[in-house]
Amino acid sequence: MGKAFSNYRIEERSFISYIKREIHMEVSRAGFSEKKIAAIDLIVSEMTSNIIKHVGSGELLYRCVEMEKGNPEFEVLCIDKGPGMADPTRMRKDGVSTTGTLGQGLGAIERLSTFSQVYSLPRWGTIVYSHVKMKEKEPPGKTSDVEIRALCVSKPREVACGDGYRVKRTMGDVRIFFGDGLGHGLDAKAAVDSAGDFFLATPESDPVGIIRQMHEKVRRTRGLVAAVAVLDKASSEWRICGVGNISVRVYTGLQVKNYMSFNGTVGLNIPTSLKNSTFPLEKNQHLIMSSDGITSRWNLNQYPSIFKYDSTILAAALYRDNLRGNDDASILVAKAS
């Protein structure tokens, strides 16, 4: 859990073959079958060629993960700031095109994916999301309590992402850790990984207790800012505690409550007076966390109907419009069912 996305800027057709080759090699190493690899090759080809044909430039994010043993998964997002589409559902039908081509691109992506969605607004742009599982069962990540999606991307030209997250589910609660190692690169990643490993291992379920114990466990690292959120099923409420500049917001519809973290750095200095904040759990509620690689002045009112989409689309929209570009950037969205 918590693997970062790799990203490429798509700005010229000659670079597409390199991107396709890199992704082909990664999914081959991940253990996908030849049939699935061929499907992923076509999905990536359609996404990248659509960018060049319709927009001229954009960004491709992708990762391979293994949420369950023996079942690798591939996720890819294509994000642009082009003219957008007034009716993306119609554009996913084969034979519909705006450029005189056969019009099979979005329809092919849908057929070849385990799960896919397109979010587009006129004069804003388009996000295309595809998720491919080696063993197709149900749509990815469906749970009875809360669905969690996250987008972590490293600072440009860095080989590692210093942001990260972990999720731990028990009979009584759902626990989420979200952290940003100081600086960026491998040392920042080491700090977040150390904190994340402790989070998964500890039996502690109180966010304040987790933060305090984590502080002691990561003293030999460069430190991190972090937030811990625990959804207590018995009381039907979120308990949240954070240290440092992690943005945490709780949305019920478009009504938002902001959580203010405590000043300090986990592993270096934290306040003696930490305490939890509580928020009542409500149906279709969204808990959103972001690192400081994402600007804090965003407003979900600018994304019509986005709550109807998978939360990966929401994370990608916030990433698209609020990326600082000089640090690791991460967004986590937890949606209550």
N, C-alpha and C positions, 0 to 999 in steps of 0.2 A: 504494500500500500504506500502511496506517496511518490511514485516514480514521476520524474519531470518529463515534459514534452520536449522533443527536439523541434527546432523551427528553421525554416528557410524562407527568405524573401524570394518571390518569383517576379522577375522583372524583364527577363528575356527568354525567348524560346530555346536558345542554345544551352541554357542551364538546366532545362527540364530533364534531359537524359541523365545527368549526374544525380539529380534528386531521386529519380525513379530507380536508378541502380543502387543507391544507398539504402533506400527503403526495401527493395527486393532482397538485398543481402541481410538486412536485419530481420525481416519476417522469416527468411529461410533458416537463420540461426535459431529463431524462437521456436521452431518445430511445427510450423504450419504445413499442411499437406500441399502437394503440387496444385491441386484444384483451388485451394484457398489462396495460395500465393498468386496464381493467375488472376483470381478475382481482385485481390488487392492491387496488383499491377494495373488492372484496368480502371479501378476506382481512382487511383493516384493519377493515372494518365488523363482521365476525364476531368478531374478537378484542375489540374495544372493547365491543360489546354483551354479549358473554359476561362481561366484567368487571363491568359494571353489574348484569346479571341474577343472577349466581351469587355474586359476592363483595362488590361495592359500591365497591371502589377497587383500583387497581393501577398499574403503570407500563408504558409502551410505549416501546421503543427501536427506532430504525430508521436505515438509511443506504442511500444509493445509491453504488455503486462501479463501476469499469470495470477489471476485472482483465485483460481482453484487449480490444483495440481493436474497437469496433463491437458489443460485447456487454455492455451495461449489466446490472448485477445489483442486486437489491433484497433487503435482509435486514430482518426485523422480529421482535422478541421481545416477548411479552406476559408480564409477571411479576406474580404476586399472592401474597398471604399468606392465602389463603382456606382452606376446609375440605379442599381437595385431592380426589383421586380414588383409590379403591382399585384400579381397573382401567382406566387410561387407554386401553389398546388397545381395549377394548369400547366406550368412550365415543366413539371415533372412527368407529364404524359409524353410518351413517345410520339415523335412527329411534330412537336411544337418547338419552333425555333425563332429567334429574333435576328439571325444572321444568314439565313438561307441554307443552313446545313441540314442534316437528316434529323436533328433534334432528338437524339437518343441519349445525351449525356447524363442528365439528372435522373432519367428513368432507369438507365443502366446502373447508376450508383445505388438506387433504391433496391433494385433486384439483386445485386451482388452483395449487399450488406445484410448483416444480421438485424441491424437497426440503423435507420438514417433519418435525418431531418434537414429541412432548408428553412432558414429564417431570412427574410429579405424585406426591405422597405424602400420605396422609391426615393431617390436622391440621397440615400444613406449607404446602401451597399448590401452585401449578402454574406451569410455564413452557411456553409455546407458541412454537415457532420455525418461521418460514417463510422460505424462500430462493427467489426467483424470478429466473430468468435469461431475458433476451430470446431468446437462442438456446439451446434446451435440448439439452444433449449428455449428459454424465454427471453424477452428483452432484458438487457444487462442491468444488474443491480436492483431488481425489484425486491423490496422488503416489506414487512408488515408495520414498521414503525417510522423510519426516516431514510430517505434516499440521499446519498452523499456523492457529489461530483466535485472535482477539483481540477484546476489548471495551474501548473507550475512551469515556468519558463525561465531559463538562466539569462543572466546579463549577456548582451551581445559579445561574442568572441570568447566567452568563458566555456570551459569544458564540463563544468558541474554547476548544479543549481543549489544555492545556499538556503533556499526555502524548502519546507517540507511539511507533511502532515501524516497522522496516523489515526486509525479508527479502531475502536475496541467495542464489541457488542457482547453484552451479558444478558442473562434472563431479566435483570431488573433495570438495566440502563443502556444507553448508547453514549460512549465517551469519544470525544474528538480533541486531538492535539493539533495545533497549527503553529509553526515556528519559522523564524527568520534569523539565520545565523549572522552575526556581525560581519559586515563587509560582504564579500562574495567569493566564489571559487571553492576549492577543495576544503580549505580550513572552515569556511562557513558551513559547508555540507557536513563536515565531521561533527560540528557542534549540534546541528539539527538531528543528525542520525543518532548521536549519543542520547539526546533528549528523547527522541522517538523510541529508541530501544527500551529506555527506562519506562516510558509511558506504557508500552505494551506489557512489560513484565510486572509492574507494580499492581498489587491488589487494591491499592487506595482508589476510592471512588469520589472523594471530595476534591473539587478543583483547587482549592487553597492548599490542601495537603499535598496534592500532586505537584503543584508549582514549588512548594517549599522543599520537598524531597528532591525534585528535579534540579533545583538550584545547587544542592550539595553534590549531586552525582555528576554535574557537568563543569565543575570548577576548573578542571584541567584543560578545558576547551577555551576557545576565544569568547564563548558566551553567545546568547541569543535573546531575542524578544519572543514572547510566546503567549498564546491564549489557550485555555482549556475550557471546553463546554461539555457538560454532562446533562443528557436528557434523562430525568428520573421518571420512570414509567408509573410508579406508584402515586407520586404527587402530581404528575402531568405538568412538569415545569422544567425549564432550563436553568441550570446553575452554571455561572460563568465567572472565571477569574483570569485576568490577563496582566502581563507586565511588559511595558514597552509599547512601541508604536505599531501594534496590530489593530487594524480597524475591524470592529465587530458591530453588525447591525442586525436587528430582528424585524423582519417585515411580516405584517399581517395584512394581506392585500397590498395596498400602496401606503398604508400607515406604517411608519418606521419608528423604532426605538433604538437609540444609539447607546452602546456600552462604552464607558470610559475606562481604559486600562490604567493601572498604576505605573508611576515612573520607576525606571530601573532597568536592570539587565540580568536575566537569569544566568547564574554562574558567576556573576561579578558582584552585584549589589541589588537586593530587593527590599521593599519596605517591611517593617515589622508588623504593620497593621493591615495585612492583606485580608480581604473578605470577599465572599461571593455576592454577585448580583443575581437575582432571580427574575425570570420572565415566564408567564404562564404559557403552556403549550396550547396551540390552536390549530385547527385543521387547515391544511394548505399553507402553513406558515413557512417562511424562509429565513434561515440563519445564514448570514453572509459574512465571511472573514476575508480580509485581504492584507497583503504585505505592503510596505511603503514603496514598492516598485510600481504600485497602482495609485494614482492620485485619489484623494478622498472626496472630491467634489462631484460625485456622480449622483444621478437621479433616475430611478427606474421608470418614471413617468414618460421618458422619451422612447421607451420600447413597447409599443402597443402589443398586447396579447402574449408577451414573452413568457408569462407564467404557464401558458398552455404547452410550452415546449419542454424538452428535457433540460435539466438545469445546466448541462454542459454548454448549451446555447447561451444561457444567461451569463455564465462565466466568460464565454468567448466575447460576448458583446461588451461587457465591462472591460475586458482586456483590450479589445480593439480601440475603444474610445478614451481610455484612461491610462495607457501605458506611458510611464516616464521615459523608458528607454535607456536609463543609466544604472540599472540595478536589476537583480532578480525580481520577477513579478509573479505573484500567485493569488489565486482567488479560490475559495472553497464555498460551496453552496450546499446546505443541508435542508432538505424539504420534508416537512412533516406530512405524512399521508392523510 
